[in-house]
Amino acid sequence: MSEDGGPSAFFKATSHAFSEMIDARRTRPELVGLLCAQAFDSFTRNVAIQAEGDPALACHGECAGCCRLRVVATAPEVFVLARFISVNAAAFAERGIMLLQRVADADRALGALSEDQRMAAQGACPLIERELCLAYKMRPLACRGHAAFDKAACLAAARGEAVEAPISTPHLVVRSLVQNALMAALRRAGLAWGIYEINRALNVALSTPDALEQWISGEDPLASARIPDCDMIEAGAIFDAVEG
């Protein structure tokens, strides 16, 4: 990022790349998958550059230590996960994993909780099975951006203990930049660009047959899942200021 002018330049370039994708595929349902692929690729490539020389991470695909924290996501990330669940629900049900019911139960129990309340509740993500994420390759930026150097400390902190878990700053920063760049591009396109609690948003997406079509048309079918601690007016003003 520094070679191209720093975080602001990276944000603007990434946001406009998202805008180009939206302009090219605006009315097509595959837009959400393409945007997520673009976001995840941008995160992976740039975090590797920014984290070069840092200690090895303790995180790996078989650890669900942080999967009791509140997860927030953009609409494209929600719809991609909802599609995964819909397509694979029957296959998972044959193995006794009732994903649709799990998501509905998680929404009722956890969907309205604040970040602190969510940690206190210690409710597992409905996509976790035997410490494995069933949708690991499609996990949201929020999950990708939480990376710890000390597994024991991370597990203790996730349980709510007064422990300082060393977290990768490059992961947090790059996740924030990519996520906000996507939100800014969605905003410019007149698409719902909020940030949503994942359990409630998934339940809405899965129980509303035309939710994706509504979103593509400029509506916000996920509005009930929008997290209240994100000031949309302030966020929009920041995006405008950064983009000049």
C-alpha positions as CSV (number, residue, x, y, z in Angstrom):
1,M,0.0,0.0,0.0
2,S,2.8,2.4,0.8
3,E,4.2,2.2,-2.7
4,D,0.9,3.5,-4.1
5,G,0.4,6.4,-1.7
6,G,-0.7,4.7,1.6
7,P,-4.1,3.6,3.0
8,S,-6.1,6.4,1.4
9,A,-4.9,5.6,-2.1
10,F,-5.5,1.9,-1.5
11,F,-9.0,2.6,-0.3
12,K,-9.8,4.8,-3.4
13,A,-8.3,2.3,-5.9
14,T,-10.1,-0.7,-4.3
15,S,-13.4,1.2,-4.0
16,H,-13.3,2.2,-7.7
17,A,-12.4,-1.4,-8.7
18,F,-15.6,-2.5,-6.9
19,S,-17.5,0.2,-8.7
20,E,-16.3,-1.1,-12.0
21,M,-17.5,-4.6,-11.1
22,I,-20.9,-3.2,-10.0
23,D,-21.3,-1.2,-13.2
24,A,-20.5,-4.3,-15.3
25,R,-22.8,-6.8,-13.5
26,R,-25.3,-4.5,-11.7
27,T,-28.5,-6.4,-12.6
28,R,-27.1,-10.0,-12.5
29,P,-27.4,-12.2,-9.4
30,E,-23.8,-13.4,-9.7
31,L,-22.8,-9.8,-8.7
32,V,-22.6,-10.7,-5.0
33,G,-20.3,-13.6,-5.6
34,L,-18.0,-11.6,-7.9
35,L,-17.8,-8.8,-5.3
36,C,-17.0,-11.2,-2.5
37,A,-14.3,-13.0,-4.6
38,Q,-12.8,-9.6,-5.4
39,A,-12.9,-8.5,-1.8
40,F,-11.4,-11.7,-0.4
41,D,-8.7,-11.7,-3.1
42,S,-7.8,-8.1,-2.3
43,F,-7.6,-8.8,1.4
44,T,-5.5,-12.0,1.0
45,R,-3.0,-10.3,-1.4
46,N,-2.5,-7.1,0.6
47,V,-2.5,-8.6,4.0
48,A,0.4,-10.9,2.9
49,I,2.3,-7.8,1.9
50,Q,1.6,-5.8,5.0
51,A,2.2,-8.7,7.4
52,E,5.5,-9.7,5.9
53,G,8.1,-10.3,8.6
54,D,5.4,-10.6,11.4
55,P,5.4,-13.7,13.7
56,A,3.5,-16.8,12.5
57,L,-0.2,-16.7,13.3
58,A,-1.8,-19.2,15.7
59,C,-5.0,-19.2,13.6
60,H,-5.9,-22.2,11.4
61,G,-9.0,-23.7,9.9
62,E,-9.6,-26.2,12.7
63,C,-9.9,-23.5,15.4
64,A,-13.2,-22.0,16.3
65,G,-11.9,-20.0,19.2
66,C,-13.1,-16.6,18.0
67,C,-16.4,-18.0,16.5
68,R,-18.4,-16.9,19.5
69,L,-17.8,-13.2,18.9
70,R,-20.3,-11.0,17.0
71,V,-19.7,-11.1,13.3
72,V,-20.8,-8.3,11.0
73,A,-20.9,-8.4,7.2
74,T,-21.9,-6.5,4.1
75,A,-24.9,-7.5,2.1
76,P,-22.9,-9.3,-0.7
77,E,-21.1,-11.4,2.0
78,V,-24.5,-12.3,3.6
79,F,-26.1,-13.3,0.3
80,V,-23.1,-15.5,-0.7
81,L,-23.3,-17.3,2.6
82,A,-27.1,-17.6,2.3
83,R,-26.7,-19.1,-1.2
84,F,-24.2,-21.6,0.2
85,I,-26.6,-22.7,3.0
86,S,-29.5,-23.0,0.6
87,V,-27.6,-25.1,-1.9
88,N,-26.1,-27.4,0.7
89,A,-28.9,-27.6,3.3
90,A,-30.2,-30.9,2.1
91,A,-26.8,-32.5,2.0
92,F,-25.9,-31.3,5.5
93,A,-29.3,-32.5,6.8
94,E,-28.5,-36.0,5.6
95,R,-25.6,-35.8,8.1
96,G,-27.8,-34.5,10.9
97,I,-26.7,-30.9,10.5
98,M,-29.8,-28.7,10.2
99,L,-28.3,-25.5,9.0
100,L,-31.5,-23.6,8.3
101,Q,-32.8,-24.3,11.8
102,R,-29.4,-23.5,13.3
103,V,-29.4,-20.1,11.6
104,A,-33.0,-19.4,12.8
105,D,-32.1,-20.4,16.3
106,A,-29.0,-18.3,16.3
107,D,-31.0,-15.3,15.1
108,R,-33.5,-15.7,18.0
109,A,-30.8,-16.1,20.6
110,L,-28.1,-13.8,19.4
111,G,-29.2,-11.6,16.5
112,A,-30.2,-8.6,18.6
113,L,-27.2,-8.6,21.0
114,S,-24.5,-6.0,21.2
115,E,-20.9,-6.9,20.8
116,D,-20.4,-7.2,24.6
117,Q,-23.7,-9.1,25.1
118,R,-22.7,-11.5,22.3
119,M,-19.4,-12.3,24.0
120,A,-21.2,-12.8,27.3
121,A,-23.7,-15.2,25.7
122,Q,-21.0,-17.4,24.3
123,G,-23.2,-18.7,21.6
124,A,-21.4,-20.6,18.8
125,C,-21.7,-19.6,15.2
126,P,-24.3,-21.8,13.5
127,L,-21.8,-22.7,10.8
128,I,-19.4,-24.3,13.2
129,E,-19.4,-28.1,13.4
130,R,-16.8,-29.9,15.5
131,E,-14.5,-26.9,15.5
132,L,-14.7,-26.6,11.7
133,C,-16.4,-23.8,9.8
134,L,-18.6,-25.4,7.2
135,A,-18.3,-22.3,5.0
136,Y,-14.7,-21.5,5.7
137,K,-13.8,-20.5,2.1
138,M,-16.7,-18.0,2.1
139,R,-16.2,-16.7,5.6
140,P,-16.7,-12.9,5.8
141,L,-14.0,-10.3,5.9
142,A,-14.7,-9.9,9.7
143,C,-13.6,-13.5,10.2
144,R,-10.6,-13.2,7.9
145,G,-9.5,-10.0,9.7
146,H,-9.4,-11.5,13.2
147,A,-6.0,-13.2,13.4
148,A,-4.2,-14.0,16.6
149,F,-0.6,-14.8,17.5
150,D,-1.3,-16.6,20.7
151,K,-4.0,-19.3,20.6
152,A,-4.4,-19.7,24.4
153,A,-4.7,-16.0,24.9
154,C,-7.2,-15.7,22.1
155,L,-9.3,-18.5,23.5
156,A,-9.3,-16.9,26.9
157,A,-10.2,-13.5,25.6
158,A,-13.1,-15.0,23.5
159,R,-14.4,-16.5,26.8
160,G,-14.5,-13.0,28.2
161,E,-11.5,-13.4,30.5
162,A,-9.4,-10.3,31.2
163,V,-6.6,-11.3,28.9
164,E,-4.9,-9.2,26.2
165,A,-4.7,-11.4,23.1
166,P,-2.1,-10.3,20.6
167,I,-3.9,-9.7,17.3
168,S,-2.4,-9.0,13.9
169,T,-2.7,-5.3,13.1
170,P,-2.2,-5.7,9.4
171,H,-5.2,-8.1,9.3
172,L,-7.4,-5.6,11.1
173,V,-6.3,-2.7,9.0
174,V,-6.6,-4.4,5.6
175,R,-9.9,-5.9,6.5
176,S,-11.2,-2.5,7.5
177,L,-9.9,-0.8,4.3
178,V,-11.4,-3.5,2.0
179,Q,-14.7,-3.7,3.7
180,N,-15.1,0.1,3.8
181,A,-14.0,0.4,0.1
182,L,-16.8,-2.1,-0.7
183,M,-19.3,-0.2,1.3
184,A,-18.3,3.1,-0.4
185,A,-18.8,1.5,-3.9
186,L,-22.2,0.1,-2.9
187,R,-23.2,3.5,-1.7
188,R,-22.2,5.2,-4.9
189,A,-24.2,2.6,-6.9
190,G,-27.4,3.3,-4.8
191,L,-27.3,-0.2,-3.3
192,A,-27.8,-0.9,0.4
193,W,-24.4,-0.5,1.9
194,G,-24.9,-1.1,5.6
195,I,-23.2,-3.5,7.9
196,Y,-25.2,-6.3,9.3
197,E,-25.2,-8.8,12.2
198,I,-24.6,-12.1,10.4
199,N,-27.1,-14.4,12.1
200,R,-30.1,-12.1,11.7
201,A,-29.1,-11.1,8.2
202,L,-28.7,-14.7,7.1
203,N,-32.1,-15.6,8.6
204,V,-33.7,-12.8,6.7
205,A,-31.9,-13.7,3.4
206,L,-32.9,-17.3,3.8
207,S,-36.5,-16.7,4.7
208,T,-37.2,-14.0,2.1
209,P,-37.3,-15.7,-1.3
210,D,-36.7,-12.5,-3.3
211,A,-34.2,-10.8,-0.9
212,L,-31.4,-10.7,-3.4
213,E,-33.6,-9.3,-6.1
214,Q,-34.8,-6.6,-3.7
215,W,-31.2,-5.7,-2.8
216,I,-30.2,-5.5,-6.5
217,S,-33.1,-3.2,-7.1
218,G,-31.9,-0.8,-4.5
219,E,-34.0,-1.9,-1.5
220,D,-32.6,-3.1,1.8
221,P,-34.3,-6.3,2.8
222,L,-31.6,-6.8,5.5
223,A,-32.4,-3.6,7.3
224,S,-33.7,-5.3,10.4
225,A,-30.2,-6.8,10.9
226,R,-28.3,-3.6,10.5
227,I,-26.1,-3.0,13.6
228,P,-27.0,0.2,15.5
229,D,-23.4,1.1,16.4
230,C,-22.5,1.9,12.8
231,D,-23.3,5.6,12.1
232,M,-24.2,5.6,8.4
233,I,-24.1,9.4,8.2
234,E,-20.7,9.6,9.7
235,A,-19.4,6.7,7.6
236,G,-20.7,8.4,4.4
237,A,-19.0,11.7,5.3
238,I,-15.7,9.9,5.9
239,F,-16.0,8.1,2.5
240,D,-16.7,11.4,0.8
241,A,-13.7,13.1,2.5
242,V,-11.3,10.3,1.7
243,E,-12.4,10.2,-2.0
244,G,-12.2,14.0,-2.3
